[in-house]
Amino acid sequence: MIRPRAYIRRCRAVLAAATLLILVAPAAPAADRLTLILDWFVNPDHGPIIVAQENGYFADAGLEVEIIPPADPADPPKLVAAGKADLAISYQPQLHLQVHEGLPLIRVGTLVATPLNCLLVLEDGPIKSAADLKGRKVGFSVAGVEEALLGAILRPHGLGFEDIELVNVNWSLSPSLMAGQVDAVIGAFRNFELNQMQIEGVEGRCFYLEEEGLPSYDELIYVANRETMDRDRIRRFLAATEKATQFIVNHPESSWQIFSATAAELRDELNERAWWDTLPRFALRPAAFDAGRYRRFEAFLHEFGLVPFEHDAAVLATDVTAQ
């Protein structure tokens, strides 16, 4: 039997040894910070990012990711170019124009790998083909990019901008169409505006850009500052979002529950419909780079006189995992 004093001495020895181990044990490394500016408020387009955050995939990758909705949707790429953020969500068509403007941006990953943009009209309205746009009002939100896409739709029908009236509807796309202020809108996302109209009892119809003669493109991409980007952190970020995308594909219903639980405003019919429409469009390999896709879209912009020359694809995009 251990006598009381001996027992106390032994406990003290054990405690001292444990304290020494704590003092000499290496501290867990601090997570690396990474700031991501979204293109818009949080919505189902951002599913892999939110699921990666909620499931701890960023933390497992040694990252502390700050996810920030923009005050102005035009700001995210500019903030990255100015060194105010590590990554921004942007759009492939916009990237081409901004690189030609001299912004030090480069695509480092893909979030949504198919076009979402469409030319939206009323199902029972007078526009049955793009040729019917002649003499009509067409609403838009983003000058430059959306005008370029619309011009490409018009040209095969012998139409130009002089044949239509362009109306800046200031992001009020489907409401302006439903109110009869315009006859069509460009820039509507097929996973949102169509559902929004249907919920409000109005049937819409999309003319899909990739079916109207435009080259296919990545709708939502991650852009970084080519001069200052941290490739290692971006690689880990993309690996975490790839893992999240795999989880979403394997567990779509539980992923929706995880995503929608992050904010009360996400738990409505519109966001739930958009979730299911967006799910098959997420990039399964977000780091993978299709050089041909960027070359084709660059050539398209040059053909329409929207860029003065054609950049090599490597100037526009990269695969950070290949470095």
Order of alpha helices (4+ residues) and beta strands (2+ residues): alpha-beta-alpha-alpha-beta-alpha-beta-alpha-beta-beta-beta-alpha-beta-alpha-beta-alpha-beta-beta-alpha-alpha-alpha-alpha-alpha
